[in-house]
Amino acid sequence: MKTEKESNFEINIMHVTLFLQSLLFLYLSIIGFIYSPIGQDASYYIVQARDIFNGLVLYKDLGTPYGPLVNYILCIPYLINKNPPYYLFYCIYYLTIIFSGFLIYKISAALFSSIHREIKLIFTLMYINLCLIQGGIYLNLEPFSVVFILGALFLFTKMENDKFLLLTVGILLSLSFLAKQYGGIFLLVFIGLILSTENDKYKFRKMCLLFMGFALPLLLTVTIHNIQQITVIQSIKALLGQNISVEGVKTGGHYTTIRFIVTIYRMYIYC
């Protein structure tokens, strides 16, 4: 049994840690908006978004090995200003990271209700700060993919109240894949979570709902590509990063992602 003095000491440590993490978050946020360095990747994504906004077709007029979703999200600043300043793009990126942190807090609250609120806030701020430190002041694709994965995980924790939430979970995982292909790996994680549930006679229905949700955004994307005169085969290859040639050099693509998914699946089966 802890003494009152020990309990007070732990609470003080939590408050000090929370305060320091909050200061670091404030500092990194200010630096991000004032300094706002434009990395090579950021300039590439912004130019792609500009060209799409001006009428060029992704995977047809523009070459990229990545998914299409973030390119379209980054078109939003062009609706506000024909020559948008970089901070408008950074605002979208920054808010995505902040919302990811919010989802982490909600997930931890759902899974670890007995843990102190301050500890959940500390880990939330640690996640946000690490995102901002590890290249987070540059515009990258990963946070856009991660936010959909976290959204799927949060809904998964609420699944007991509504089994059909799995349809939305599948949609979010598909959007994660469309933001960056590696997000598709997490489909296996959720399949494993469903299969690991004991005494659940609805596993097959849950799997069907998950796959249906995952398929919907992909089917919509392929349909849009077809309207843009991109064939189904070309669309599938494009989403896997396989048919893009820039200045005559064909990209390596993301078949490595597929091989990695198959490897993880085999490990899961044999374990």
C-alpha positions in Angstrom: 0.0 0.0 0.0 1.4 3.4 -1.0 1.7 6.1 1.6 0.1 9.5 1.0 3.5 11.0 0.5 4.4 8.5 -2.2 1.0 9.1 -3.9 1.4 12.9 -3.9 5.0 12.5 -5.3 3.7 10.4 -8.2 0.9 13.0 -8.9 3.4 15.8 -8.8 5.7 13.9 -11.3 2.7 13.4 -13.6 1.8 17.1 -13.5 5.4 18.2 -14.1 5.7 15.8 -17.1 2.4 16.9 -18.5 3.5 20.6 -18.2 6.8 19.9 -19.9 5.1 17.9 -22.7 2.7 20.8 -23.2 5.5 23.3 -23.4 7.3 21.1 -26.0 4.0 20.9 -28.0 3.6 24.6 -27.9 7.2 25.2 -29.0 7.0 22.7 -31.9 3.7 24.1 -33.0 5.0 27.6 -33.2 8.2 26.5 -34.9 6.1 24.5 -37.4 4.0 27.5 -38.5 6.8 30.2 -38.3 9.6 28.2 -39.9 7.5 25.9 -42.1 10.3 24.3 -44.1 9.2 23.0 -47.5 10.9 19.7 -48.0 11.3 17.9 -51.4 8.4 15.6 -50.7 6.1 18.6 -49.7 6.9 20.5 -52.9 6.2 17.4 -54.9 2.8 16.8 -53.3 1.8 20.4 -53.6 2.7 20.6 -57.3 0.7 17.5 -57.9 -2.3 19.0 -56.1 -2.0 22.2 -58.1 -1.9 20.3 -61.4 -4.9 18.2 -60.4 -6.8 21.3 -59.5 -5.9 22.8 -62.9 -7.5 19.8 -64.7 -4.7 17.3 -65.1 -5.6 13.6 -64.4 -3.6 11.7 -61.8 -2.1 8.4 -63.2 -2.8 9.6 -66.7 -1.2 13.1 -67.1 0.7 12.9 -63.8 2.9 10.1 -62.5 3.1 9.1 -58.9 3.7 5.8 -57.1 1.5 6.8 -54.2 -2.3 6.6 -53.5 -4.5 9.4 -54.8 -6.3 10.5 -51.6 -3.8 13.0 -50.2 -3.3 14.6 -53.6 -7.0 15.5 -53.6 -7.0 16.6 -49.9 -4.2 19.0 -50.8 -6.3 20.6 -53.5 -8.4 22.3 -50.7 -6.1 25.3 -50.3 -6.6 26.0 -54.0 -10.3 26.5 -53.4 -9.4 29.3 -51.0 -6.6 30.9 -52.9 -5.3 30.4 -56.5 -1.8 30.8 -55.2 -2.1 29.5 -51.6 0.7 30.1 -49.1 2.4 27.1 -47.7 0.9 27.5 -44.2 -2.5 26.5 -45.6 -1.2 23.1 -46.6 0.6 22.9 -43.3 -2.6 23.6 -41.4 -4.2 20.6 -43.0 -1.2 18.5 -42.1 -1.0 19.9 -38.6 -4.7 19.3 -37.8 -4.4 15.8 -39.1 -1.6 15.1 -36.5 -3.6 16.8 -33.7 -6.7 14.7 -34.6 -4.6 11.6 -34.5 -3.5 12.5 -31.0 -7.2 13.1 -30.0 -8.0 9.6 -31.3 -5.1 8.1 -29.3 -6.6 9.7 -26.2 -10.1 8.3 -26.9 -8.7 4.8 -27.7 -6.7 4.8 -24.4 -9.7 6.0 -22.5 -11.8 3.2 -24.0 -9.2 0.4 -23.4 -7.6 1.6 -20.2 -10.3 3.4 -18.2 -8.6 2.8 -14.9 -5.4 4.8 -15.9 -5.1 8.4 -14.7 -6.4 11.0 -17.1 -3.0 12.8 -16.8 -1.1 9.7 -18.0 -3.4 9.5 -21.1 -2.8 13.1 -21.8 1.0 12.7 -21.4 1.1 9.8 -23.9 -1.2 11.7 -26.3 1.2 14.7 -26.2 4.2 12.4 -26.5 2.8 11.0 -29.7 2.0 14.4 -31.2 5.4 15.7 -30.2 7.2 12.7 -31.6 5.3 13.2 -34.9 6.4 16.9 -35.0 10.0 16.1 -34.1 10.4 13.1 -36.5 10.1 15.2 -39.7 6.6 16.4 -38.6 7.2 20.0 -39.5 7.6 18.7 -43.1 4.5 17.6 -45.1 4.5 13.8 -45.3 1.9 11.2 -46.3 2.2 9.0 -43.3 0.1 11.1 -40.8 -2.8 11.0 -43.3 -2.7 7.3 -43.4 -2.3 6.9 -39.7 -5.3 9.1 -38.8 -7.6 6.7 -40.7 -6.0 3.7 -39.0 -6.6 5.2 -35.6 -10.1 6.1 -36.5 -10.7 2.5 -37.5 -9.2 1.3 -34.2 -11.4 3.7 -32.2 -14.5 2.5 -33.9 -13.4 -1.1 -33.4 -13.4 -0.5 -29.6 -17.0 0.6 -29.9 -18.0 -2.5 -32.0 -19.9 -4.3 -29.1 -22.6 -1.7 -29.4 -23.0 -1.9 -33.2 -21.5 -4.7 -35.2 -22.2 -2.8 -38.5 -19.5 -0.3 -37.4 -17.1 -2.8 -39.0 -18.3 -1.6 -42.4 -17.0 1.9 -41.4 -13.8 0.4 -40.0 -13.2 -1.2 -43.4 -13.9 2.1 -45.2 -11.4 3.9 -43.0 -8.7 1.2 -43.6 -9.3 1.5 -47.3 -8.9 5.3 -47.0 -5.6 4.7 -45.2 -4.5 2.5 -48.1 -5.5 5.2 -50.6 -3.5 7.8 -48.5 -0.4 5.6 -48.6 -0.3 1.9 -49.6 1.3 0.6 -46.5 -1.9 1.4 -44.6 -3.4 -1.6 -46.2 -1.2 -3.8 -44.0 -3.5 -3.0 -41.1 -6.4 -4.8 -42.7 -4.5 -8.0 -41.6 -4.3 -6.6 -38.0 -8.1 -6.2 -37.8 -8.7 -9.6 -39.4 -6.5 -11.1 -36.7 -8.4 -9.2 -34.0 -11.7 -10.6 -35.3 -10.4 -14.2 -35.6 -8.8 -14.0 -32.1 -12.2 -13.3 -30.5 -13.3 -16.4 -28.6 -16.8 -17.8 -28.6 -17.9 -15.5 -31.4 -20.4 -17.1 -33.8 -20.5 -13.9 -36.0 -16.9 -14.0 -37.1 -17.8 -14.7 -40.7 -20.4 -11.9 -40.9 -17.8 -9.5 -39.3 -15.2 -10.4 -41.8 -17.7 -9.8 -44.7 -18.6 -6.4 -43.3 -14.9 -5.5 -43.0 -14.1 -6.6 -46.5 -17.2 -4.8 -47.9 -16.1 -1.6 -46.2 -12.6 -1.9 -47.5 -13.8 -2.6 -51.1 -16.2 0.4 -51.3 -13.6 3.2 -51.6 -11.5 1.1 -53.9 -14.5 0.5 -56.2 -15.3 4.2 -56.2 -11.7 5.0 -57.1 -11.6 2.5 -59.9 -15.0 3.9 -61.2 -13.7 7.5 -61.2 -10.6 6.3 -63.0 -12.8 4.6 -65.6 -14.6 7.9 -66.2 -11.2 9.5 -66.6 -10.5 6.9 -69.3 -8.1 4.8 -67.1 -8.8 1.1 -67.5 -9.5 -1.2 -64.5 -6.1 -2.9 -65.0 -4.3 0.4 -65.2 -6.2 1.7 -62.2 -5.2 -1.4 -60.1 -1.6 -1.1 -61.1 -1.6 2.6 -60.4 -3.0 2.1 -56.9 -0.2 -0.4 -56.3 2.3 2.0 -57.8 3.3 -0.2 -60.7 2.5 1.5 -64.0 3.9 5.0 -63.4 6.7 6.2 -65.7 8.3 9.6 -65.1 10.8 10.7 -67.8 10.9 7.1 -69.2 11.9 5.6 -65.8 9.4 3.2 -64.4 8.9 3.3 -60.6 9.5 0.2 -58.5 6.1 0.4 -57.0 4.6 -1.4 -54.1 4.6 -5.1 -54.8 7.0 -5.2 -51.9 4.0 -4.2 -49.8 2.0 -7.1 -51.1 4.9 -9.5 -50.4 5.2 -8.1 -46.9 1.4 -8.6 -46.3 1.6 -12.2 -47.5 4.6 -12.8 -45.2 2.8 -11.4 -42.2 -0.3 -13.5 -43.0 1.8 -16.7 -43.2 3.4 -15.9 -39.9 -0.1 -15.4 -38.4 -1.3 -18.7 -39.8 1.6 -20.7 -38.5 1.6 -19.1 -35.1 
